[in-house]
């Protein structure tokens, strides 16, 4: 195991998450929004996202170990979509566009999981919590759009 590559793979999504958090921080109006049922308290999000970013990084590392694979392009594409969702939702407050964006993100993650599964099943399974969280986030996004 190449620990330097593993740490790098984990740091990429974690650092992107931190940067996006810093960008959207002053615009985060989660507490003032009318929220749908089952909406968790705001403190839950950084905890869950930290775990998901670590799982994504480990998954990317496992895929990177396959020398014949160039399937990280879908990984980086979905990571970019992920980062932009927060800006669309919190900074610009375009809740309908954010909902459409997260649906596209879910599709990208499903494609990524399918591709990863063909290379490394563990890498694919590590992204299942991410997919489930995105589906829940889409529900929350739609609820915020309809209620606000």
Secondary structure, DSSP 8 states (H G I E B T S, - for coil): --HHHHHHHHHHHHHHHHHHHHHHHTT--GGGS---TT---THHHHHHHHHHHHHHHHHHHHHHT-TT--THHHHHHHHHHHHHHHIIIIIS--HHHHHHHHHHHHHHHHHHHHHHHHH-HHHHHTTHHHHHHHHHHHHHHHHHHHH-
